[in-house]
């Protein structure tokens, strides 16, 4: 593996590298739009591994939405013995297909401005 990252989205974690095609839980957007994942848990860029506590600061993963679709049907059943009672249910999860375009570690932003000012207290 060359450069890779571990991102968190939809309550799950994914190991991604440039060109990876992911099917993740639905995120807003239309096909062709760019999306940024800021919850980066681990990065390995040019051989240097950075582990977040819990996320790696100043890093992001950029992807492009390819399509919005529904996943396969998942069937479930509840059955109660001796009462002739059963309930069948089905569910199709909304998914988004995303292609990873870039893994980036932007330089730390310099903090500008003065320290917090204490408010003047009037004695009157």
C-alpha positions in Angstrom: 0.0 0.0 0.0 1.2 3.5 -0.8 -0.6 6.4 0.9 -3.7 5.4 2.9 -6.1 6.6 5.5 -8.8 5.4 7.9 -11.9 7.5 7.8 -15.1 7.4 9.8 -18.5 8.0 8.2 -22.0 6.7 9.0 -20.8 5.1 12.2 -18.4 2.9 10.4 -14.7 3.0 9.7 -13.1 2.5 6.2 -9.6 2.0 5.0 -9.2 4.1 1.9 -6.5 5.0 -0.6 -6.6 7.1 -3.8 -8.9 5.5 -6.3 -10.9 3.4 -3.8 -14.6 3.1 -4.6 -16.8 3.0 -1.4 -20.4 2.2 -0.8 -21.3 4.1 2.3 -24.5 5.2 4.1 -26.3 8.0 2.3 -24.8 11.4 2.3 -26.4 14.5 0.7 -25.2 15.5 -2.7 -25.6 14.8 -6.4 -23.4 12.6 -8.6 -20.3 14.6 -9.7 -20.1 16.7 -6.5 -17.1 16.7 -4.3 -17.3 15.6 -0.6 -14.8 16.0 2.2 -14.4 13.5 5.0 -12.9 15.4 8.0 -13.1 12.5 10.6 -9.7 11.0 9.7 -8.6 8.5 12.3 -5.2 7.5 10.8 -3.1 8.6 7.9 0.0 7.1 6.2 1.4 9.7 3.8 4.8 9.1 2.2 5.7 6.4 4.8 4.9 8.5 7.8 2.1 7.2 10.0 -0.1 9.6 12.0 -2.5 8.2 14.5 -5.3 10.5 15.7 -6.4 11.1 19.3 -9.3 10.5 18.2 -8.8 12.3 14.8 -5.8 13.5 13.0 -5.8 17.3 13.0 -5.5 19.3 9.7 -6.1 16.3 7.5 -9.0 15.4 5.2 -10.0 12.9 2.5 -11.6 14.3 -0.7 -14.0 12.1 -2.7 -16.4 12.4 -5.6 -20.0 11.1 -5.4 -20.6 8.6 -8.2 -24.2 7.6 -7.6 -27.1 7.3 -5.0 -28.8 4.0 -4.9 -30.6 1.4 -2.7 -28.8 -1.6 -1.2 -30.1 -5.2 -1.3 -33.2 -6.1 0.5 -32.7 -7.4 4.1 -35.6 -9.6 5.3 -36.6 -10.1 8.9 -39.2 -12.1 10.7 -40.7 -12.1 14.2 -42.4 -15.3 15.2 -44.3 -16.1 18.4 -44.7 -19.8 19.2 -48.1 -21.3 19.8 -50.0 -18.2 18.9 -49.9 -18.3 15.1 -48.4 -14.8 15.1 -45.6 -13.8 12.7 -44.5 -10.5 11.2 -42.3 -10.3 8.2 -40.4 -7.1 7.5 -38.0 -5.9 4.8 -35.6 -3.0 4.5 -33.4 -1.5 1.7 -30.7 0.9 2.9 -30.0 4.1 1.0 -26.4 4.1 -0.1 -24.0 6.5 -1.8 -21.1 5.4 -4.0 -18.0 7.5 -3.5 -14.6 7.4 -5.3 -11.7 8.7 -3.2 -9.8 11.4 -5.1 -7.2 12.7 -2.7 -5.7 12.2 0.7 -4.3 15.5 2.1 -2.5 16.8 5.1 -2.8 20.5 5.0 -0.3 22.6 7.0 -1.3 23.8 10.4 -3.1 27.1 10.3 -1.2 29.9 12.0 -3.2 31.4 14.8 -3.6 35.1 14.3 -5.0 37.7 16.6 -4.4 38.7 20.2 -5.1 36.8 23.3 -8.5 37.1 24.9 -9.0 40.6 26.3 -10.3 41.0 29.8 -13.5 43.1 30.0 -13.1 46.4 31.8 -15.2 46.6 35.0 -16.8 49.8 35.9 -16.9 50.7 39.6 -20.0 52.8 39.3 
